[in-house]
């Protein structure tokens, strides 16, 4: 590990299971609207672990050393000459994907679909597991005094959940079934509850996750049996008094059986949102989707207003992210933390940053 006098100590992935600590130059403010952030806390995401484990996610392949991390919060240490909304010392949640602002998706308001997106810790772009990181001011969200920097680091996965639930157009009184009780699935349950859903049911194959979900943000939980998707869906409907079926199904697992059960558990005219990423191709119950005239949507990262809403949900007390934080480790223990997350320990582990 580099010395404590390092200027910008960074946690760098060189190859599969090959990481190192490297001192890199402090990044420059290349645009007058940019700010420099001393990163204080970073959560470990499944995609970070996947790059560490496999060196690639789909078409995104780690060809050169890359700094990991993208779920972060920190403190502003320098601002560009045109920055007006932030000042040195402000505590911010960091949105880690910078859109080009010029392509058609960007100009139509769907910047998360930007064809030139520069997203942290997605090759070839470095992530936020470093002492310093730069962002445009409008991709930093000032945290109210009532919110901690640890909570700020969870605004990234919460924003993913906000986007998914907004894609589902969850409204008061609806019944929502969420497949997968990992961090994003749990947060989808919490957001659906905050949006007024009357029934929120978490589905998972691990009892400890269901136990946590039950006391966190659901009205009930469900563990599938080793039967057909139709049979699991029917039992889910009957056990939860869903009548003709659920209004909304959200998959946050990426598992093919969950996708099938999600389609079958919905009422006619229901809404299905795919948030979890699994295999690139799966079999799909197309007949049920068509005959029920379901609304099917994908969900990718987060878009306009999602981070702002996420901060508001936490600061107002409607969503509690503190309960998801299993523990915090020192920056120099980052590799061990990755190993523990890969082993399925805890829900959300944070890596503390390096003080200025």
PyMOL commands that set and color helices and strands:
alter all, ss='L'
color gray80, all
select helices_A, chain A and resi 46-54+104-107+111-113+137-139+149-153+155-168+183-194+207-216+229-239+256-265+286-291+306-315+322-324+331-342
alter helices_A, ss='H'
color red, helices_A
select strands_A, chain A and resi 9-15+18-23+34-43+56-57+60-61+66-67+71-79+91-94+97-98+118-119+132-136+140-142+175-179+199-203+220-222+246-251+266-274+295-298+325-329+348-352
alter strands_A, ss='S'
color yellow, strands_A
deselect
rebuild
show_as cartoon
